Amino acid sequence: MSEFKGIPIVPLPRIVRSGEKYTTPQGFTAIKDGVKHSHAGSAALRKPAWLRVPLAVGAGFGAVKDIGECWNRGTATIMLMGAVCTRACRFCAVDTGNPHGWLDAEEPENVARSVELMGLKYVVLTSVNRDDLSDGGAAHYAAAVRAIKRRNPATAVEALTPDFQGVTRDVRTVLDSGPDVFAQNVETVERLTHPVRDARAGYAQTIDVLRAAKGYRPAILTKTSLMLGLGESDAEIRQTMLDLRAARVDVLTLGQYLRPTPNHLPVERFVAPQEFDRYRVLALEIGFLECVSGPLVRSSYRAEQALARNNAGLDNSKLAAEPAGARA
């Protein structure tokens, strides 16, 4: 190591750019943001007023504000099994690679202690896909749920899981650990599943997983999420709702797809807040217990309010009426 006046000089790590390969601290190769760099990017649509963040406040403030909102409600989302996914969905900016079986054996207990320390009333456990593991990580997931329940018996746990390649045995492993909500995201309508999702994912596969979960544990709440703005039609949205209800899915969330990097799929349209209200009405008419629907909604957004029957407290009409500079 070089020195300057007797002081060791530590070189800064190389900045990994979106789409570049890099070596993780665990020693395997991954691609930053999950999708390789593309020179054929399309022009981005201009964001409408209800999605803009004023520069005077800054996106950082908004992120902290959102964290504070979750904290005050006693909720948090925790990601399991590392930050590298074995799949490369074209809507998602999670790094992709092959972890070759790597897992942090202490993670379940560490997560449980974190939930205890934060005094959480509701926790969403999500994760990357781990197709490199024989069970897709189901046993690790289950260990985390059991550890949380041991230390925090009053805490509700939502398991937002991978699809486990459709293996029912692995779905049951997670369900046997005692989560209160089981979720697996269908993400988009059937026609757009590929290329939106990785080839190993599937529209029918996700719905079958949700159906299997409900059939095995009828009392558990099942939940899924749909992104809008990728080119789907109203008829396709309705058909997806019908397919999900046929699998007895209880809760649906609807949100606007936002392109994470220029290498990812472009936004085809921005769905207006009043349209989200219309889709929510449709979902309730079809039979969902609740549909949380709005431009900024994500699958774990205000998850603890899933059955409050008030769109998780969102007021899309107010959002549409606000000038861009009025929001953080």
N, C-alpha and C positions, 0 to 999 in steps of 0.2 A: 504494500500500500504506500502510495506517495505521501509526502508530508510538506507542509508549509510552515516554516519557523517552528518545527517540532510538533505541529498539530496535524494529526492524520486527516487526509482528504478522502472523504467517502464519495465516490461517484454517484450521481443520481441515476436511478433506474431508467432504462430507455422507455420513452412514452410509446405505448402500443396504440396504434391508430385503429379505428373501426375497420373491420374486415381483414386485419392482419393476423397471422399466426404468432403465437407466443408460447413459452413454456411456463406452466403454472408452478407455484412453490412446491407442489407435490411431485413435479417432474414429468407430467404428461403434456402433450400439445393441445392447444385450444385455439379457436378463432374468436377474436374480440367482437362482441356484439352479435355473434352467431351466424352472420351472413358475410361471405367474402365480398371484397370491394368490387363494385361494378362501375363501368364507365358509361353504362347505358341508362343512367337515372333519368326519370321524367320530371318535368317541372312540378313544383309543389303548389297545391291550391292555397289561396290566401285564407287564413283562418278567419272565421266570422267573429263578431264582437264577443259572443258569449264564451269563446275559448281563448281570448287574448289576455295576456298578463301585462299590466302596465310596467314599463321599464323603471319608473321612479321607485317602485316598491321592490321589484325583482323576484325572479322565480325562487330564489333561495328562501325569501321570507314566506312565500306561499307554501313551500315544502315544510318548513318549520311549523307554520300555522296548521297544516293538515296533521302533522305528527301530534301537535298539541291537542287537536280535536279528538284524535283517537285515544291519546293518553287520558284526557279528562273523562272519557267514556269507559275507561278501564279495558280497552281492547288493543290488540296488536296482531300483526301478521309476522310469522317467523318462517324463514326458508330453511329447509332441511337438506342434507346430503350434498353440500357444497354449492359452488356457483357455476359449475360447468355441466351443461346438458348434453346428453347423447344425441339429441335431435336438433334440427335446424329449421324451425318454422319461420316463414318469411315475414311474420308480423312481430316477432319477438326479438328483443335485444339481449337476451341472456347468452353468454358465451357458450360455444359448442365444442365438443371434443369427446374423447374416450378416457374416462377416469380409471379404466382398467381395474375396477373393483375397489378403489380407494374409498374408505369411509372413516369418519371420526367416531370411534367407538364410545367416546365420552359425551357425544352430542346429546343423546336423550336426557341424561341427568343434568347436563349443563342448561339445556332448554327449560327443564322443569324448575331449576333453581332461578332462572331468569324470570319465569312467570311468577314465581313466589316473590321475588324481590320487587317486581313492578306492581304486584298486587292486582294482577289482571283478573277481570271477571269473564272475559271472553277472548280466546286466542284462536287465530286461524293458522294452521300448520300447512304450508305449501312446500313445494319442492321442484327441483329439476326432474326431468325424466332420467332414469338410470337403467337403460337397456343393457348395460354391461353387467348388471347383477342378475343372478338367476331368478330372483323373485321381484325384480324391479325396485327393490328397496322396501318392500312391504313390511318385512320384519323390523327394519330400522324405524319405519314410520310408527308401527305399532308400539315399539319400545318407547318412543317419545310420548305417545298418547298415554300409555300406562304410567310413565314417570310423572307426567303432569298431574294425572288424576290422583296418584299417591300423595304428592306434596300439596296439591291444591284441589281437594275433592269438590269444592263449590264452583270451580272454573269450568265453563262450557268450552268444549273443544270442537272446532270445525276442521275436518280433514279435507283439504283441497288437494287431491292426490293426482299422480300420473294415471294413465289408463292401464298400466301393468300389462300392456299388449293384449288386453281383453281376457286375461287369465282369472277366472272366477275365484280360484283358490287364494290368490294373492289379495283380491278385493276382500274376501272374508277374513283374511289375517288382520287387515286393518280394522274391519268392523268389530271383530272380537275383542279389540283392545278398548272399546268403550267410547268412541267419539259421539258427540251429540248431533253433529251434522256431517253428512258425507257429500262432497262436491267433486265433480269432474267436468271440465269446461268443454262444451261442444265447439265453441269459438265462432263458427260461421255456418252458413247454410250448406246443404249437401253439395250443391253444384260447385261451390267455391272452396270446399275442404282442401282440395289440391288444385292450385299451388299454395293456398294460405298456410296449411299445416304440413308438417313433415310427412313423407310417404308412409312412415310407420304408424302414423295416427290415422284415425278414420271416423267419419260421421257415425256410421252404424256401430263401430267399436265403442265409442264413447257412450252412445245411448244404451248399448247392451250392458256396459259396466254399471250405469245408473239403474237400469232395470234389475240387474242382478243384486245390487245393493239393497234396493227396496224389497225385493223378493225374499232376501235372506234376513233382513231386519226391518219388517214393515213399520215399526214405530219410529225409525230414524228419519230425520228430515233429509231429503235429497235436493241437490241444488246444482245449477249450471249457469253458464254465462255466454252471452252472444255479443260479438262486436258488430257494430253497424258502420256503414260507410265504405265497404269493400266492393260494392257493386251488386248487392243483393236486391231483390225486388220485394214489394209488399207481400206478394203471393208466396214467395219463398220464406219470408219471415213467419207468416202464418202457418205454413206447412211444417216448419221447424218446431213451432210451438205445439202443434198437434202431435208430432212425432214424440216430443218430450213428454207430453201429458199421457200419451199412450204407454209410456214407460213409467208412469206415476211419479214424475219429477214434481217436487213441491214448490220450489222457489226458483225464479229466473231473474237474472240481472241483465240489463241492456245498457251498453255504453258506446261512445264514439271511438272508432279506431283512429289512433294517431300514429303517424309514421315515425318510428324511433330514430332512424338514420336514412340518408339518401339511398343506401343499399337495400332497404326494405321495400315492401310493397307500397305503392302510392295510395293516398286517400282518393277514393272515387267521388265521394260527396260528403258534405258536412250535414248531419241530420239536425234539423231545427228542434229546439226544446219542446215546442208544441207537438211535434211528431212523436217524440219520446213519450209524451203523455198519451197520445193516441195508441201507441203500441202497448203501453201499460194497461189501458182499458181493455184492449183486445186480449191480452194475456189473462187478465182476471176473468173475462167472459169465457175463455176456453177452459178455465178451471184451476189455474195456479193459485196456491194459497197467498202468494205475494209475488209481485214483479217490481223490483227496484230499477227505475228507468230514468236515465238522464245523460247528458253529454259527457260528464266527468265521472260517471259511475264505473267502477271496476268490480271484479267479482267479490273482493273482500271489503268493499266500501260499506261502512256502517253495518257490518255483518251482524252485530248483536241485535239490530232492529229488524231482522228479516221478516218477522211476523207482526210488526207493529201496525200493519195495514195502512200506512201513511206515506208510502214511497220513501221510507227511511228518513222522513222529515224534509225531503227535497221539495222545492217549489219551482218548477220549471218555467211557470209563467213569469215569476219575478226575475229569473235568470235571463229570459229573453228580453225583458223590458229594461234591464240595467245597461247603462252606457259602459263601454269597455273600461274606462278609467275608474269605475266605481268599485272594481273588484281586485282583491289580491290574488 
